[in-house]
Amino acid sequence: MSEDNIVYIGNKPVMNYVLAVVTQMNGGLSEVMLKARGRAISRAVDVAEIVRNKFMSDLELGTINISTEEVTNREGSNSNVSAIEIQLLK
């Protein structure tokens, strides 16, 4: 798994990430990994479903990993943030 086929989901509109996934898949990659943390998790699920249902119906879900990451904020205190990785396979 190289850095090229990972799409980090953040606060941009969902269609930006959908376009990134479709572009990578059409560029010859056979798998793309979506990664998101915290509030972006629901956006990552939306991206996976939109790509599968509207753009590339032959796409399959691979592994889905969930975890908790410890993040240090600006004040120096630690908090736990949920994370998800969704693998999309051609």
C-alpha positions in Angstrom: 0.0 0.0 0.0 1.7 3.2 -1.2 0.9 6.7 -0.3 -0.5 7.2 -3.8 -3.6 5.2 -3.3 -4.7 6.7 0.0 -7.4 9.4 0.1 -7.5 11.3 3.4 -11.0 12.5 4.1 -11.3 16.0 5.7 -13.7 18.9 5.5 -14.0 19.4 1.8 -17.2 18.7 -0.1 -17.9 15.0 -0.6 -17.7 15.2 -4.4 -14.1 16.4 -4.2 -13.1 13.0 -2.6 -15.4 11.1 -5.0 -13.6 12.7 -7.9 -10.2 11.8 -6.3 -11.2 8.1 -5.9 -12.7 7.8 -9.5 -9.6 9.5 -10.9 -7.2 7.1 -9.2 -9.2 4.1 -10.2 -9.4 5.2 -13.8 -5.7 5.8 -13.7 -5.1 2.1 -13.3 -5.0 1.5 -9.6 -6.9 -1.6 -8.4 -7.4 -0.4 -4.8 -7.9 2.8 -3.0 -7.9 3.3 0.8 -10.1 6.0 2.4 -8.9 7.2 5.7 -10.9 9.5 8.1 -10.9 10.6 11.7 -13.6 12.0 14.0 -16.4 13.9 12.3 -15.1 13.0 8.8 -16.0 9.3 9.3 -19.5 9.8 8.0 -18.1 11.7 5.0 -15.8 8.8 4.2 -18.8 6.4 4.3 -20.7 8.7 1.9 -17.7 8.8 -0.5 -17.5 5.0 -0.6 -21.2 4.6 -1.2 -21.4 7.4 -3.9 -18.5 5.9 -5.8 -19.9 2.4 -5.6 -23.5 3.3 -6.4 -23.2 6.1 -8.9 -19.8 6.0 -10.6 -18.2 2.5 -10.5 -20.7 -0.3 -9.9 -18.0 -2.9 -10.3 -16.2 -1.6 -7.2 -16.2 -3.8 -4.0 -15.5 -3.1 -0.4 -12.4 -4.6 1.0 -11.4 -4.5 4.6 -12.9 -1.9 6.9 -10.8 -1.1 10.0 -11.9 1.0 12.9 -9.6 2.3 15.6 -9.0 5.0 18.3 -6.1 7.3 18.0 -4.8 9.5 20.8 -4.4 13.1 19.6 -2.7 16.0 21.5 -4.5 19.3 21.1 -3.1 22.8 21.2 -3.4 23.1 25.0 -1.2 20.0 25.4 -3.9 17.6 26.6 -4.7 14.3 25.0 -8.0 13.2 23.6 -9.2 10.0 21.9 -10.4 10.3 18.3 -12.2 7.5 16.3 -10.7 6.6 13.0 -11.8 4.4 10.0 -10.1 2.9 7.0 -12.2 1.8 4.1 -10.6 -0.3 1.3 -12.2 -0.1 -2.2 -11.2 -2.8 -4.7 -11.7 -2.9 -8.4 
